[in-house]
């Protein structure tokens, strides 16, 4: 047709002062390791960021803290609340066991009510919740039944976390054990004691009966052992 077409690329910013400045700035940003951009965030986003930072700092403090190590064995991650939906009195006793503040000798020693805090049966070991349930020679038979029931419910590594933790502990709590609180009043002493017992659930007839009660895991309601009455 006698028509000749030629394409020629001409930079649009050439010779335009504003475009030249923008091009220089754009090339300078390539040297920055991070993207620099200021954007406003919503209140919801700000709350989320603050919550994340605070929780991370809280976790770091919890990891290196020297106290509360009994609870740390049960719950390493902070901010993970637990509730089984049971009565308040029952949850209070479970909380006492999680914190390790019972009327066992180790706690009594802290408040000046026991000379050594050691187990009266084993003599050498401190009488803690973990020792009584998993180590004390006085309760070998009860422990065998307990571990058997735990394993039959999928808990391959029984421990405090499995019994009193948030996830697998709730499974054990709901399907293996049913806590029963017994309140004894002694008017002559002016005090009330709560103690924990176990009764078999409907699905497991071989559940250890009154395991904790037999182990004397008592929780007194006098200071410093106040619990909800």
Backbone bond lengths (Angstrom), bond angles and torsions (degrees), N, CA, C in turn:
res aa  C-N    CA-C-N  psi(-1)  N-CA   C-N-CA  omega(-1)  CA-C   N-CA-C  phi
1 X - - - 1.470 - - 1.522 111.25 -
2 X 1.333 116.97 -1.95 1.454 119.87 178.23 1.510 114.10 77.21
3 X 1.359 117.33 15.96 1.468 121.21 -178.98 1.523 109.02 -107.10
4 X 1.323 117.47 129.00 1.459 122.83 179.87 1.530 108.59 -114.14
5 X 1.342 116.99 123.07 1.468 122.04 -177.37 1.520 109.17 -112.26
6 X 1.332 116.95 131.96 1.464 122.75 177.96 1.537 109.39 -128.71
7 X 1.367 115.61 131.80 1.464 120.78 176.40 1.524 108.60 -100.43
8 X 1.304 116.17 131.48 1.454 121.96 -179.87 1.529 108.88 -133.47
9 X 1.380 115.81 121.91 1.465 119.29 -179.59 1.509 109.46 -88.04
10 X 1.320 115.71 125.18 1.454 121.93 178.46 1.532 107.53 -122.38
11 X 1.359 120.23 117.08 1.462 122.35 178.29 1.521 111.04 -54.06
12 X 1.318 115.92 125.41 1.464 119.98 -174.99 1.514 112.28 -68.00
13 X 1.373 115.74 -26.38 1.459 117.71 -175.18 1.529 112.70 -88.18
14 X 1.295 116.54 -6.60 1.460 118.82 -177.67 1.528 109.81 -62.14
15 X 1.335 112.94 124.93 1.445 117.74 177.29 1.511 114.47 83.79
16 X 1.340 117.48 -5.78 1.466 120.43 179.20 1.528 107.63 -101.17
17 X 1.323 117.27 116.82 1.463 121.79 -171.47 1.532 112.73 -58.40
18 X 1.310 117.59 -47.14 1.466 120.76 -178.92 1.516 112.27 -62.33
19 X 1.318 116.71 -42.90 1.457 120.85 179.44 1.527 111.66 -65.95
20 X 1.327 116.59 -35.79 1.458 120.82 178.15 1.538 110.38 -62.95
21 X 1.342 117.28 -42.48 1.464 121.40 179.90 1.531 111.19 -64.91
22 X 1.325 116.10 -42.12 1.467 120.37 179.18 1.522 110.62 -63.21
23 X 1.320 116.79 -39.22 1.459 120.97 -179.42 1.524 111.03 -65.02
24 X 1.332 116.30 -39.93 1.470 120.40 179.17 1.533 110.61 -64.59
25 X 1.335 116.12 -45.06 1.473 120.63 -179.98 1.526 110.82 -63.28
26 X 1.318 117.32 -41.43 1.464 121.54 -179.68 1.523 111.25 -61.88
27 X 1.333 116.97 -40.21 1.462 120.51 179.23 1.528 111.49 -69.96
28 X 1.342 117.23 -31.31 1.462 120.54 178.60 1.534 111.78 -68.06
29 X 1.316 116.09 -34.68 1.469 119.38 -179.22 1.522 112.19 -66.10
30 X 1.330 117.53 -22.57 1.463 120.09 179.16 1.521 111.81 -65.54
31 X 1.329 116.79 -20.73 1.456 121.25 -179.47 1.534 112.46 -84.22
32 X 1.335 118.38 -10.99 1.457 121.94 -178.11 1.529 110.30 -81.17
33 X 1.336 118.13 134.86 1.476 120.31 179.47 1.524 113.10 -70.08
34 X 1.334 116.99 -28.40 1.462 121.02 -178.29 1.517 110.80 -122.49
35 X 1.300 114.52 155.39 1.463 120.08 177.76 1.519 108.70 -79.70
36 X 1.311 116.83 127.21 1.450 121.53 179.32 1.522 108.91 -104.12
37 X 1.326 114.41 114.58 1.455 118.50 -178.15 1.520 108.38 -152.47
38 X 1.282 117.34 130.02 1.452 122.15 179.46 1.519 109.33 -103.11
39 X 1.317 115.04 115.19 1.459 120.98 178.88 1.523 108.73 -129.52
40 X 1.285 116.05 136.19 1.459 119.96 176.64 1.523 109.47 -74.15
41 X 1.338 116.82 144.76 1.457 121.00 179.93 1.524 109.67 -116.14
42 X 1.291 115.74 158.36 1.455 120.84 -179.33 1.529 110.23 -78.46
43 X 1.320 116.44 167.85 1.462 120.88 177.92 1.524 110.83 -62.98
44 X 1.324 116.13 -38.56 1.463 119.90 -179.90 1.525 110.70 -63.73
45 X 1.344 116.52 -42.01 1.462 120.09 178.22 1.525 110.87 -65.51
46 X 1.341 116.48 -39.79 1.463 120.50 179.26 1.527 110.90 -62.94
47 X 1.335 116.55 -42.87 1.468 120.21 178.34 1.520 111.03 -62.17
48 X 1.340 115.59 -40.68 1.457 119.56 179.54 1.517 112.24 -63.72
49 X 1.338 116.79 -42.06 1.460 120.92 178.88 1.528 111.17 -64.96
50 X 1.335 115.69 -44.24 1.466 120.11 179.35 1.525 110.34 -62.50
51 X 1.329 116.08 -42.79 1.464 120.67 -179.85 1.531 110.79 -61.41
52 X 1.328 116.03 -41.16 1.465 120.24 -179.71 1.523 111.56 -65.57
53 X 1.340 116.45 -45.02 1.466 120.86 -179.40 1.530 110.73 -63.45
54 X 1.334 115.68 -46.66 1.467 119.95 -178.99 1.523 110.85 -63.00
55 X 1.332 117.19 -42.29 1.465 120.54 -179.13 1.524 111.11 -65.42
56 X 1.334 116.93 -38.85 1.468 120.16 178.06 1.528 111.11 -64.45
57 X 1.337 116.32 -42.45 1.462 119.88 177.83 1.526 111.02 -65.49
58 X 1.326 115.32 -40.05 1.466 120.92 177.78 1.526 110.39 -61.37
59 X 1.340 117.00 -42.27 1.458 121.26 -179.85 1.522 111.14 -64.84
60 X 1.342 116.85 -40.63 1.461 120.59 178.83 1.530 111.26 -62.67
61 X 1.335 115.75 -42.01 1.464 119.57 178.16 1.525 110.95 -65.10
62 X 1.325 117.22 -40.92 1.463 121.96 -179.38 1.524 111.18 -66.01
63 X 1.331 116.57 -35.38 1.465 120.35 -179.10 1.525 112.23 -67.36
64 X 1.330 117.00 -36.31 1.463 119.01 -175.61 1.530 113.57 -104.17
65 X 1.328 116.95 5.00 1.461 120.60 179.02 1.528 110.54 -67.47
66 X 1.319 116.47 148.57 1.464 120.72 -179.32 1.523 112.57 -95.49
67 X 1.322 117.52 -17.17 1.460 120.47 178.65 1.528 109.58 -105.54
68 X 1.316 115.64 166.42 1.461 119.90 178.83 1.511 113.94 72.16
69 X 1.337 117.57 22.89 1.470 119.94 -176.41 1.528 112.33 -71.74
70 X 1.330 117.52 -22.02 1.469 119.33 175.49 1.526 109.71 -64.14
71 X 1.324 116.94 -47.36 1.462 120.78 177.92 1.516 111.09 -67.71
72 X 1.344 117.41 -32.35 1.464 120.97 179.88 1.525 110.92 -61.85
73 X 1.337 117.62 -34.83 1.462 120.41 177.13 1.527 111.38 -64.06
74 X 1.313 115.98 -27.83 1.460 121.32 -177.80 1.517 111.29 -90.23
75 X 1.315 116.93 -39.84 1.465 121.73 -175.70 1.520 109.59 -139.35
76 X 1.325 116.09 98.67 1.462 120.70 -178.60 1.524 111.96 -79.79
77 X 1.312 117.66 -31.11 1.460 121.05 -176.67 1.518 110.21 -93.36
78 X 1.327 115.94 133.60 1.459 121.20 -179.47 1.525 110.13 -80.73
79 X 1.315 114.63 162.36 1.455 119.80 175.09 1.505 115.50 75.51
80 X 1.326 117.26 7.12 1.470 120.25 -179.40 1.514 108.51 -100.75
81 X 1.312 116.50 90.51 1.453 120.48 -179.80 1.512 111.54 -70.07
82 X 1.315 116.14 159.29 1.453 120.07 178.95 1.523 109.19 -137.47
83 X 1.303 115.74 142.67 1.453 122.03 174.02 1.512 108.48 -158.70
84 X 1.308 116.29 131.47 1.457 120.74 -179.24 1.516 111.49 -95.84
85 X 1.331 116.80 -3.49 1.451 119.86 -178.05 1.516 113.35 80.02
86 X 1.330 116.34 11.44 1.455 120.03 -179.61 1.528 111.12 -88.48
87 X 1.318 115.04 178.18 1.449 119.85 -177.63 1.525 111.13 -61.98
88 X 1.323 113.60 154.41 1.455 119.97 -176.30 1.527 111.82 -60.97
89 X 1.326 116.98 -39.75 1.469 119.82 -179.75 1.525 110.82 -63.26
90 X 1.333 116.24 -39.25 1.458 120.00 -179.97 1.521 110.86 -66.78
91 X 1.333 116.10 -43.23 1.462 120.10 178.21 1.522 110.95 -63.93
92 X 1.329 117.10 -32.86 1.468 120.46 179.45 1.519 110.88 -62.46
93 X 1.326 116.54 -42.16 1.458 120.14 -179.43 1.522 110.78 -69.63
94 X 1.339 116.94 -39.84 1.465 120.27 176.92 1.529 109.70 -60.74
95 X 1.327 116.07 -40.96 1.467 120.25 178.33 1.523 110.75 -62.31
96 X 1.327 117.22 -40.34 1.461 120.61 177.07 1.525 110.92 -59.49
97 X 1.332 116.50 -43.11 1.460 120.02 179.53 1.516 111.00 -66.60
98 X 1.333 117.51 -37.71 1.465 121.48 178.87 1.525 110.58 -65.59
99 X 1.322 116.71 -38.28 1.464 120.87 -179.59 1.525 112.20 -80.81
100 X 1.336 116.50 -17.38 1.458 119.82 -178.70 1.509 113.86 81.93
101 X 1.340 117.33 10.41 1.462 121.33 -179.43 1.525 109.70 -95.98
102 X 1.329 115.88 80.79 1.453 122.59 178.31 1.520 108.65 -116.13
103 X 1.326 116.10 -168.95 1.465 118.94 175.78 1.520 111.13 -98.93
104 X 1.317 116.24 27.31 1.459 120.76 172.13 1.529 109.04 -74.73
105 X 1.313 116.30 162.40 1.469 121.02 -172.64 1.521 113.71 -60.33
106 X 1.343 117.32 -32.94 1.466 119.33 -178.45 1.522 111.42 -62.76
107 X 1.339 116.80 -39.58 1.458 120.18 177.69 1.522 111.09 -75.46
108 X 1.322 116.68 -38.22 1.464 120.02 179.01 1.522 111.57 -61.48
109 X 1.333 117.27 -33.46 1.463 120.58 177.57 1.525 110.77 -64.51
110 X 1.330 116.31 -39.15 1.463 120.81 -178.84 1.523 111.09 -60.85
111 X 1.335 116.23 -36.95 1.465 120.16 -178.01 1.530 111.94 -96.81
112 X 1.337 116.38 13.37 1.451 120.42 175.31 1.509 115.60 75.97
113 X 1.339 116.98 24.98 1.462 120.90 -178.56 1.528 112.53 -108.12
114 X 1.322 118.04 0.83 1.467 121.16 177.67 1.523 108.16 -147.11
115 X 1.322 117.89 137.87 1.473 119.87 -173.50 1.523 114.95 -68.33
116 X 1.330 118.28 -37.38 1.469 120.31 -173.38 1.518 114.16 -121.03
117 X 1.322 117.84 -29.36 1.461 120.91 -175.07 1.514 113.22 82.25
118 X 1.347 116.59 -0.15 1.458 119.91 -177.82 1.524 111.23 -80.25
119 X 1.326 114.06 158.72 1.460 121.76 178.10 1.524 109.36 -67.40
120 X 1.321 117.49 131.15 1.463 121.28 -179.85 1.523 111.73 -66.58
121 X 1.332 117.02 -25.63 1.462 121.14 -179.65 1.526 111.33 -83.93
122 X 1.332 116.72 -50.24 1.469 121.66 -174.15 1.529 112.98 -87.48
123 X 1.328 116.84 -22.28 1.463 123.67 175.45 1.526 114.01 72.71
124 X 1.327 118.10 -47.23 1.461 120.84 -172.70 1.528 113.16 -88.07
125 X 1.329 117.96 -27.17 1.462 121.59 -175.02 1.526 111.19 -95.59
126 X 1.346 115.56 146.69 1.453 120.06 174.86 1.529 109.25 -69.17
127 X 1.315 116.01 137.41 1.467 120.35 -178.45 1.526 109.71 -84.53
128 X 1.324 115.28 88.38 1.455 122.80 177.80 1.521 109.33 -108.71
129 X 1.332 116.28 173.18 1.465 121.13 177.05 1.521 110.03 -59.23
130 X 1.326 116.85 -45.26 1.465 121.17 -179.07 1.525 111.04 -63.56
131 X 1.331 117.05 -41.85 1.465 120.11 -179.23 1.524 111.22 -63.71
132 X 1.318 116.92 -45.82 1.461 120.56 -176.71 1.522 111.37 -63.81
133 X 1.321 117.21 -43.45 1.463 120.20 -175.47 1.522 112.35 -77.40
134 X 1.335 118.05 -38.01 1.462 119.91 -170.17 1.529 115.46 -113.91
135 X 1.330 118.80 -9.89 1.461 118.67 -173.19 1.525 114.81 -130.28
136 X 1.302 118.82 -35.81 1.460 121.64 -171.59 1.531 111.77 -58.04
137 X 1.341 115.41 130.38 1.460 121.20 -177.38 1.527 112.61 -70.35
138 X 1.289 117.44 -14.21 1.462 120.96 -178.66 1.525 112.14 -71.29
139 X 1.350 116.19 -22.06 1.460 119.39 -173.12 1.521 112.08 -121.98
140 X 1.322 117.10 39.70 1.466 121.63 -178.93 1.524 110.74 -61.83
141 X 1.307 117.75 -46.08 1.462 121.01 -176.69 1.527 111.22 -65.48
142 X 1.337 116.38 -44.52 1.468 119.36 178.74 1.520 110.80 -63.43
143 X 1.347 115.37 -37.53 1.460 119.72 -178.41 1.525 111.32 -67.00
144 X 1.315 117.52 -39.36 1.464 120.52 179.00 1.521 111.01 -60.57
145 X 1.318 116.50 -42.09 1.462 120.11 179.20 1.521 110.84 -68.31
146 X 1.329 116.04 -39.31 1.459 120.71 178.99 1.521 111.07 -61.93
147 X 1.337 117.75 -50.36 1.460 122.07 -178.31 1.521 111.14 -63.86
148 X 1.329 117.03 -36.49 1.459 120.56 177.96 1.519 110.78 -63.46
149 X 1.318 116.89 -43.47 1.460 120.34 179.32 1.525 111.62 -67.52
150 X 1.324 116.97 -37.31 1.462 120.13 178.68 1.521 110.60 -63.96
151 X 1.322 116.79 -46.56 1.467 120.37 -179.03 1.526 111.45 -65.12
152 X 1.323 116.85 -35.48 1.464 119.66 178.36 1.519 111.73 -67.25
153 X 1.333 116.75 -16.19 1.461 121.60 177.44 1.525 112.05 -105.69
154 X 1.335 116.12 20.08 1.457 120.46 172.29 1.504 115.82 88.07
155 X 1.323 118.70 6.76 1.465 121.49 178.62 1.521 107.79 -93.79
156 X 1.346 116.30 97.96 1.463 121.23 -174.99 1.521 112.62 -80.16
157 X 1.327 117.39 -27.72 1.462 121.22 -179.74 1.526 109.36 -121.15
158 X 1.329 117.02 80.17 1.464 120.72 -178.07 1.524 111.56 -60.58
159 X 1.296 116.56 139.15 1.455 122.09 178.29 1.512 109.30 -171.31
160 X 1.326 116.35 -177.42 1.454 120.22 179.97 1.516 111.52 -60.24
161 X 1.333 116.66 -38.06 1.456 120.11 -179.66 1.520 111.29 -62.91
162 X 1.335 116.71 -39.11 1.464 120.47 179.40 1.520 111.41 -68.46
163 X 1.324 116.70 -37.11 1.457 120.39 -177.80 1.521 112.94 -78.76
164 X 1.331 116.57 -40.94 1.458 120.34 -169.95 1.514 113.57 -122.63
165 X 1.334 117.32 9.29 1.449 120.57 -178.59 1.510 113.20 -78.65
166 X 1.331 115.32 -170.79 1.466 120.71 -175.00 1.512 112.66 -88.40
167 X 1.345 117.58 -43.72 1.462 120.15 -173.34 1.517 111.86 -92.90
168 X 1.348 115.67 -78.80 1.459 118.64 -178.96 1.516 110.94 -64.46
169 X 1.342 116.50 -30.25 1.451 118.98 178.14 1.513 112.26 -61.81
170 X 1.347 117.06 -36.91 1.450 120.41 177.77 1.515 111.39 -66.56
171 X 1.337 116.57 -35.43 1.459 119.77 177.90 1.518 109.78 -61.79
172 X 1.334 115.47 -47.46 1.457 119.90 178.75 1.526 110.19 -62.42
173 X 1.319 115.09 -43.37 1.462 120.23 -176.86 1.526 111.00 -63.11
174 X 1.329 116.95 -40.66 1.456 121.04 -175.75 1.520 113.37 -78.49
175 X 1.321 117.45 -37.28 1.455 120.15 -170.03 1.529 114.44 -105.86
176 X 1.307 117.29 -17.37 1.460 118.99 -178.98 1.520 111.45 -107.20
177 X 1.332 116.10 -47.13 1.452 119.31 -174.06 1.519 112.02 -114.20
178 X 1.299 115.11 152.48 1.460 121.70 169.43 1.523 106.46 -131.90
179 X 1.320 115.60 113.77 1.458 119.63 -176.72 1.531 110.86 -73.88
180 X 1.317 115.53 138.43 1.458 121.31 174.48 1.521 108.37 -126.67
181 X 1.321 116.86 129.07 1.466 121.13 179.61 1.516 109.75 -99.08
182 X 1.295 115.63 134.54 1.453 121.35 176.43 1.520 107.93 -118.80
183 X 1.294 114.47 124.29 1.467 118.43 -179.12 1.523 109.49 -104.94
184 X 1.318 114.92 123.86 1.458 120.60 178.59 1.525 108.44 -113.49
185 X 1.281 116.90 128.27 1.460 121.92 179.39 1.520 109.75 -108.73
186 X 1.302 115.21 133.41 1.459 120.84 176.97 1.515 107.11 -124.45
187 X 1.312 115.80 96.58 1.462 119.47 -173.92 1.521 112.17 -66.17
188 X 1.334 116.39 -27.90 1.463 118.27 -178.84 1.515 111.67 -68.75
189 X 1.342 115.70 -30.54 1.463 119.89 178.46 1.517 111.53 -94.47
190 X 1.343 116.07 -12.62 1.452 119.29 179.48 1.507 113.13 66.78
191 X 1.319 116.98 37.45 1.455 119.11 -178.43 1.518 109.65 -143.24
192 X 1.318 116.10 162.69 1.451 122.97 176.52 1.513 108.41 -127.96
193 X 1.316 116.49 136.46 1.460 121.53 178.51 1.514 109.74 -117.12
194 X 1.323 115.23 139.48 1.453 121.58 173.52 1.521 107.19 -111.61
195 X 1.312 116.91 138.45 1.451 118.21 173.18 1.501 109.13 -135.66
196 X 1.317 114.84 156.96 1.453 121.38 -172.62 1.507 109.86 -104.17
197 X 1.317 116.50 135.75 1.455 120.76 174.78 1.506 109.53 -131.20
198 X 1.313 116.65 161.63 1.454 121.69 176.67 1.521 109.09 -113.20
199 X 1.285 117.77 143.50 1.456 120.86 169.29 1.520 107.68 -128.72
200 X 1.323 118.69 149.87 1.463 121.04 -177.64 1.516 111.24 -62.53
201 X 1.322 116.84 140.73 1.458 120.61 172.89 1.515 108.67 -75.81
202 X 1.313 116.91 170.49 1.457 120.77 -177.85 1.515 111.88 -67.15
203 X 1.340 116.74 -26.68 1.461 119.95 -175.20 1.521 113.32 -91.53
204 X 1.319 117.68 -17.76 1.460 120.43 -176.90 1.521 110.01 -127.17
205 X 1.310 116.07 107.45 1.459 119.48 -176.57 1.517 112.14 -83.99
206 X 1.346 117.12 -11.39 1.462 120.09 -176.77 1.524 112.40 -102.21
207 X 1.330 116.47 13.81 1.455 119.07 178.75 1.528 110.09 -63.46
208 X 1.355 118.19 136.55 1.468 120.29 178.40 1.524 111.24 -55.53
209 X 1.310 116.23 123.87 1.459 121.14 -177.43 1.523 110.14 -84.91
210 X 1.310 115.80 126.23 1.462 122.59 176.96 1.525 112.20 51.54
211 X 1.336 115.88 44.75 1.461 120.43 -176.75 1.516 111.70 -60.34
212 X 1.308 115.63 -52.59 1.463 118.67 -177.57 1.517 111.05 -68.95
213 X 1.328 116.52 -33.65 1.462 118.87 177.97 1.517 110.40 -62.90
214 X 1.322 116.94 -42.51 1.458 121.41 178.34 1.520 110.52 -62.84
215 X 1.326 115.81 -34.92 1.462 120.69 -178.54 1.523 112.08 -81.08
216 X 1.334 116.65 2.40 1.465 120.87 176.42 1.523 112.68 62.12
217 X 1.322 117.81 37.30 1.461 119.88 175.30 1.517 107.74 -81.56
218 X 1.318 116.13 78.40 1.452 120.63 -177.09 1.517 110.21 -92.05
219 X 1.316 114.96 147.38 1.457 120.80 176.00 1.513 107.40 -124.29
220 X 1.326 117.37 107.63 1.453 120.33 179.77 1.511 110.72 -79.12
221 X 1.318 117.82 151.41 1.457 120.28 -178.41 1.518 112.25 -97.27
222 X 1.335 118.08 0.99 1.446 119.54 174.16 1.519 109.32 -80.57
223 X 1.330 118.93 153.80 1.465 120.82 177.74 1.510 110.64 -54.66
224 X 1.364 120.06 140.31 1.467 124.19 3.49 1.511 113.05 -93.04
225 X 1.337 119.00 27.68 1.454 121.12 -175.91 1.525 111.72 -109.29
226 X 1.328 117.63 38.26 1.453 119.88 -178.81 1.513 111.08 -63.80
227 X 1.320 116.53 129.83 1.454 120.61 172.34 1.512 107.52 -133.30
228 X 1.322 116.36 168.06 1.453 120.91 -176.93 1.523 110.57 -66.98
229 X 1.311 117.36 130.63 1.460 121.14 -178.28 1.529 109.56 -94.01
